[in-house]
Amino acid sequence: MPYPQARTEILIGAKGLARLRTARVLIAGLGGVGGHVAEALGRAGIGRLTLLDHDVVSPSNLNRQLLALHSTLGRPKIEVMAERLRDIDPTLELTLIGEFLQPDGAESLVSATTFDVTVQSPPLAKGGEGGFGSRHLGEIPPAPLFSKGGGECLPFDYVADCIDSIACKAALVAACHRHGVPVVSALGAGNCLDVRRVQVATLNQTHVCPLARELRRQLRERGAPLNYPVVYSDELRRPPLPHQPVSSDTPGRPRAVNGTISYMPALFGVMLAGVVIQRLLAGVESVG
């Protein structure tokens, strides 16, 4: 069987591959954007991924989310993503946090001194018990699988912020800045159609995007810098539906229902993954 990363090595060299293999990246949020971030990073050869998401796959996700299939409806996104990533790279080390990130939890998430993990046995072959309790992940070769518990966590080399809640997003970004952890944020991909308006900039250079405006305000209140990378669109937004109450099992206040299209979150996601990979490879010899 050909070496899976042979084509990647042509592009970034053996040293570049080694750098990605030792990298530890947190992906916060596995929705329309975050699912594509996780897949792009996994296929590029990132060796250690931490996935954070509390949600399950729902029918409204089918128009745009990588993880949404009729066969995955009702399943936790974090489980579906882990299964998919393990099928791509059975040696990938995964940390799974199936929780809603509250603003006051961001500090412990990015602090290596307070966030812990436990090594679990890998999932057994199809039909067996293991991995996620009564849910199996099919026949997946052994590799370390982590979940929240006791032990020691190593710090992140990069954080990919794909969170919808602005308060939680601001808390995570501010915590990253306080602890010196590089972070890149995905801003609003909803109510947009024009792929030509999507770009990478620093938050203080953004305009038009309503989410960016509110994020700048909240980060100023937290005393956090605004000159960090984001993926955003400067397209004038189409109006969303009025605010709708969230379900009883989903934390948060009523939210506007944004219009979405299949390709836009995917574009945001692969661009954000590209930022992470290029920043991780910066300074590595033989990478142009």
N, C-alpha and C positions, 0 to 999 in steps of 0.2 A: 504493500500500500504506500503511495507517495506520502512524503512528509507533509502534514496538513498546513504548516506555515511556510512552505517553500516559496510561494509567491510573495508572501509578506517579507521574507528575508531578502529577496531580490531588491525590494524597495528600501528597507531600513537597515539591512545588514544584521550580522549575528549579534553585535553589541546592542543594537536597537531592540532586537527580539528579547535579549536577556534583560534589558531594562524593563520592558513591558511585563515580562514574566515575574519579576520581583515586585511589581507595583501593587499597591493596595488602594482600591478605589471604592468609595461609597456612592451608591446610586439611591437617592432619596425620592421615592415615588416611581411606580411602575405603570403609569397610565399611558396615554397616547404617545408622549415624548419619552418617558423613562424606559418603556419596554424596548424601544429602538436603540436607546443609549446602551442598555445592558447587552443587547445582542451584538451591536457593533464592537463594543469593548471585548466581549467574549470571543468573537471571531478574530479580533486583532491579536489575541494572545495575552491579554491582561491575566495575570496569574491568580489574583486574589480579589474577589468582588464581595462587597457587603450590600445586600438588597434590603431596603426598608419600604414596606407597604402594608397597609391593614385591610385593603379592599378586596372584594371578590369580583370576578368577571360577570358583567351584566349585559342584557341585550342591547342597551344603548351604547355599549363599547364596540359593537360589531362593525361600525362604519369606519373605524380609524385605528383601533388598538391591535398591536401585533399579537397579543395573547388571547384575543377574543375570537373564539370559534364556538359553534353550537356544542361541540364536545367538551368545551371548558366552562360553559356557563355555570355559575354558582361556585366555582372553585376559587380558592384564594390565589390572587395574582402571583404572590411570592412563590407558591408551590409550582404553578405552571411555568414561571420563568426559570426556576431552578431545574425543573425537568428538561426544559428546552436547552438551557446552557450546558447541562451535563451531557446531553446528546451531542452537542457540538464539540465539547472538550471534556472528556471524562476525568481529566486530571485537575480541573479547575477547583480551587478552594473557594467555598461559598460560606458567607455569614448571612443568616436569614433572620430578619427582625420583623415579625408580623404584627406591628403595633402602629397606632396613630401617633405621629410625632407632635406632642404638645410643645408650645413655645418654651416652657420651663424645662423640657427634656433635652433641648438641643445642646446645652453645655456638656452634659454627661455623654452624649452621643459622640462628640468629637474629641473628648478628653480621654486619653489613653489610661489615665489613672483611675477613672471611675466607671468606665464601660467594660463589661466582662463578657467572655464567651465560653462555651463548653464544647468540646469535641464530641460529636455523636458518631455512632457507627453509621456507615453508608447504607442506603436503602438496599434491601434484599431483592432477589430476583422476583419477577412478576408472580403474584400470588402469595408472597411472604409478608411478614410483619416487619416494620422498621421504617426508618427515615422520618415519616410524618405520622407516626401512629398507625391508624387504620387506613390511611391513604398511602398507597405505594407509588413509586415513581417508575415502575417498570424495571427492565433489566439494564442496570447502569453499572459499569465497572467501578470498583472501589476508588474513592478519593476522599480527602478530609471534607466533612460537612459540619458547619458550625451553626449554633443557634444561641440565643441569649441565655445566660446562666452564670456559672461561676468559672473563674479562670482569669486570664490576662489577655487584653486586646492590644495589638500593635497599632500605632497611629496610621492615619490615612495619608497617602501621597497626594490624593486629589478627591474632591467631593463634587459630584454632579447633582445639582439641585434641580429636581423636576417636580417640586411640590406645588400644588394648586393654591393652598391657603397662604395668603400674603403674610399673615402674622407668623405662621410657622416658618415660612421662607425667610423672612427677615431675621427671625431668631437663629435659624441655622447659619445663615450667612454671617451674622454678627459673631456667633460663636466660633466659626471658622477663622475669622479675622483675628479674634482674641488669642486663638491657639496657634496661629501661624500655619493653618492648613489651607492650601490653595483651593479655591472654589470657583465654579462657573454655574450660572443660573440660566434656565430656560424661562423666558417670559411668555406673554400671552400668545398662544397659537390659535385661539378661537376667533371666530368672526372674520377670518382672513381667507383670501383666495389666491393672491398674487405671489408666486414663488420668487419673483425678482426683487421683492421688498424685504426678504429675510436676510439677515446679516449678523456678523459678530462685531460687537463694539464693547466699550466699557459702559457701565450703567450710567455714569454721569454724561455720556454722549448720546443717550437715547432720547427720542422724542416721539410724540404721537401715542405711543403705547400706554394705555391706562394703567396696566399692571405695573409697568416700570415707574410711572409717576408716583403711585402709592408706595411702592417698595423704596424709592428714594426717600420719601417722607419718613417712613418707619425706620430706615437705617440711620437717617440723621438723628432721630430721637434716641437711638441706641448708641450714637457716637461712632458708628462704623463708617469706614471709607466707602466711597462710591466708585472708585476707579478699578473695578475688577471686571472680568469678562462676562458677557451675557450673550445669548442668542435671542434676537427679537425681530419683529417686523415693524416697519414704519408706515405700513398701509393704514389708511383710515378705516376704522372698524365699522362693520355692519352692526345694527343694534341687536342685542340679545333679547331673549324673553325676560319678563319680569322675574324678580327674585322668587325662588321656590323654597319651601322648607325642606331641610334635609331629612333623611330617614332616621328613625329613632336610634338605630345602631351605628350611625355615623356622626362623630362629634363635629361641632361647628355651627355657625349661624346660617340662616337662609342665604342662598347664593343665586346669582343670575345664571340662567341656562344659555350657554353660548352655542352658536352654530358652529359645526365642525365639518371638515372634509377629509377624505382618506389620506391625502398626501402631505398635508401641512404639518401635523405632529411628527410624522416620519422624517420630514426635512429638518425640522428643529432638532430631532433626536440625533440624526447622523452628523449634523453640524456640531452639536455639542460634544459628541463623542470624538470628533475630529480635533476639537480644541483640547480636550483632555490628553489625547494621544500625542499631539504635537508638543504640548507643554512638557509631558513626561520625557519626550525624546530630545528636548532642547539641550544642546551641549554634548550629546552622545556622538562620539567619533563615527564616521562613515555614514551618518544620516544627513542628507542634504537639506 
